[in-house]
Amino acid sequence: MDVLAQFFGHLSLPTSEQGWRSLLWDLCEHWNIPAFQIVSSKPRGRGAKKIWTNEKHCELFGDVQSLVASSRMTEHAACKYIAKNSSRFGERYRRSKATTESAWARTLHRQYTEAKRRAKHDFTFRMLYFGEGPGLLRPIPKWPKLVQLAIERYAVTRI
């Protein structure tokens, strides 16, 4: 068991229930045991493919927070900037030809608001995408550190 604990980045065998849960989670995740996986999305239903995944929300949140921090834009202005200069962000925010720039900016702001709400209030979302350290029950940083992590992990570096 010591070898398994070390393989998954634990210093020694866990001594607490939380530590054992973390080791069990790492073990099940490594061998892809479906009984212990968190499925973050519902099975695909009818209609168009959903483009706003959890990762995409994290990217938008990181990009907007990066613009707000570096240029003192408001969040809404940052969404407008992204809509107007989408080529600076690679393929992340390409709008369809049928969508106007102002409509796309509104969509980005609406999706940013959803991402921000989830980053503040959705425990599972915060733990999975902004938690620090190994294992399932990773410590979740306070808001200023969470924003910094979002910028570091998800924001486009070339703005």
DAWO-V327094 format. One record per residue. N is the residue number from 1. RES is the residue in three letters. OMEGA is omega in whole degrees, -180 to 180 (NA if undefined). NEAR is the number of other C-alpha atoms within 12 Angstrom. D_CENTER is the distance of its C-alpha to the mean C-alpha in whole Angstrom. Layout:
n res omega near d_center
N RES OMEGA NEAR D_CENTER
N RES OMEGA NEAR D_CENTER
This chain:
n res omega near d_center
1 MET 179 16 32
2 ASP -179 14 32
3 VAL 178 13 31
4 LEU 180 20 28
5 ALA -180 25 27
6 GLN 179 17 27
7 PHE -178 17 26
8 PHE 173 28 23
9 GLY 176 20 23
10 HIS -178 24 24
11 LEU 179 17 27
12 SER 177 18 30
13 LEU -180 23 30
14 PRO 177 22 28
15 THR -179 14 30
16 SER 178 11 28
17 GLU 179 12 27
18 GLN 178 17 23
19 GLY 178 24 24
20 TRP 177 23 26
21 ARG -180 23 23
22 SER 179 28 20
23 LEU 178 34 23
24 LEU 179 30 23
25 TRP -180 27 20
26 ASP -180 28 20
27 LEU -179 27 23
28 CYS 179 21 22
29 GLU -178 21 19
30 HIS -178 17 21
31 TRP 173 14 23
32 ASN 178 14 21
33 ILE -171 14 23
34 PRO -178 13 22
35 ALA -176 12 23
36 PHE -180 18 21
37 GLN 174 18 18
38 ILE 178 18 15
39 VAL -173 13 15
40 SER 180 14 12
41 SER 178 14 14
42 LYS 175 10 18
43 PRO -178 9 20
44 ARG 178 10 20
45 GLY -179 9 23
46 ARG 176 8 25
47 GLY -177 7 24
48 ALA 178 8 22
49 LYS 180 10 19
50 LYS -178 14 16
51 ILE -177 17 14
52 TRP 177 23 11
53 THR 176 19 9
54 ASN -179 29 6
55 GLU 180 25 5
56 LYS 174 25 7
57 HIS 178 33 6
58 CYS 179 39 3
59 GLU 180 38 7
60 LEU 178 43 9
61 PHE 179 46 8
62 GLY -180 36 9
63 ASP -180 45 12
64 VAL 180 43 13
65 GLN 177 40 13
66 SER 178 33 14
67 LEU 179 29 17
68 VAL -178 25 18
69 ALA -173 20 18
70 SER -174 17 20
71 SER 179 16 23
72 ARG 174 14 23
73 MET 169 19 22
74 THR 179 18 21
75 GLU 179 31 18
76 HIS 178 27 20
77 ALA 178 23 22
78 ALA 177 32 18
79 CYS 176 36 17
80 LYS 179 28 21
81 TYR 180 30 21
82 ILE 180 42 18
83 ALA -178 32 20
84 LYS -175 23 23
85 ASN -175 21 22
86 SER -180 26 20
87 SER 178 17 21
88 ARG -176 19 20
89 PHE 179 25 17
90 GLY -178 17 18
91 GLU -174 15 17
92 ARG -170 26 14
93 TYR 177 31 16
94 ARG 178 24 19
95 ARG 177 26 21
96 SER -179 13 24
97 LYS -179 9 27
98 ALA -177 10 28
99 THR 178 14 26
100 THR 180 16 27
101 GLU -178 23 25
102 SER 177 20 25
103 ALA 179 19 24
104 TRP 177 28 21
105 ALA 178 30 20
106 ARG 177 25 21
107 THR 179 26 18
108 LEU -180 39 16
109 HIS 178 29 16
110 ARG 179 22 16
111 GLN 176 29 13
112 TYR 179 34 12
113 THR 177 23 14
114 GLU 179 24 12
115 ALA 180 33 8
116 LYS 178 31 10
117 ARG 180 19 12
118 ARG 178 23 9
119 ALA -180 37 8
120 LYS -167 23 12
121 HIS -177 16 13
122 ASP -174 18 11
123 PHE -178 20 12
124 THR 178 22 11
125 PHE -179 29 7
126 ARG -178 33 8
127 MET -177 26 9
128 LEU -172 26 8
129 TYR -178 35 4
130 PHE 179 40 7
131 GLY 180 27 10
132 GLU 177 21 13
133 GLY -177 18 15
134 PRO 173 28 16
135 GLY -178 28 16
136 LEU -175 32 15
137 LEU -178 26 16
138 ARG 177 25 14
139 PRO 179 22 15
140 ILE -177 28 13
141 PRO 174 22 14
142 LYS -171 18 15
143 TRP -178 19 14
144 PRO 179 16 16
145 LYS 178 19 14
146 LEU 178 28 11
147 VAL 179 35 11
148 GLN 177 24 13
149 LEU 179 28 10
150 ALA 179 36 7
151 ILE -178 27 10
152 GLU -175 20 11
153 ARG -167 25 9
154 TYR -176 28 7
155 ALA 174 32 10
156 VAL -176 28 14
157 THR -177 18 16
158 ARG 178 11 19
159 ILE NA 20 20
